[in-house]
């Protein structure tokens, strides 16, 4: 039972970290748009945004 709890805590921490990183990527895009520039996220950033969904919460 302790292993399961530890595994869930790790998963929650990873999910929260990914959500914060995805939000940073989205913020960079908004800032670039406001300046009249474009920001092209890297492949890994695009995957992260897709994985976390548009609300900043982890999907799935």
N, C-alpha and C positions, 0 to 999 in steps of 0.2 A: 504494500500500500504506500509506503514511503517513496518507493521508486516511482510509482505512478504520479504522486504528488509533485515530486521533483521534476519529472518529465513535463508535467503540465505547466509548472512555473517557468521552466526553460522555454517552452513553446510560447507562453504569454509574453515573456521578456523579448523573445525574438520578434514576435508579431508587433509589439509596441515599437521596437527599434526600427523595423521596416516601415511602419506607418510614419514615424518621424522623418526618416530619410526620404520617403516618397513625398511628404509634405514640403520638404526643402526643395525637391526637384520642381514641384508645382509652383512654389514661390519664385524660383528662379525664372520660370517661364512667364509668370505674371509681371515680374520686374522688367524683364527684357521687352515684353509687349508694351509696357507703359513707356519705355524709352524709345519705342519705335524700332527695336531690334528683334531678332529671332533667336531663340535658344533651342538648340537641337540636343535633346538628351542622348546619352550614350545608349547602346543596346541594353546594358544591364540596368540603367535607370528606367528605360521604357518598360522592361520586364517587371521591375519593381512597382512601377505605377499601375501596370495592368494587374499585377498580383494583389495589390492592396485595394484596388478599386478606386473610384473617384471620391469617396468620402474620407479617405485616410485610414480606413479600417481594413484589416486584413480580410481578404475573401477566402471562403472555403474553409 
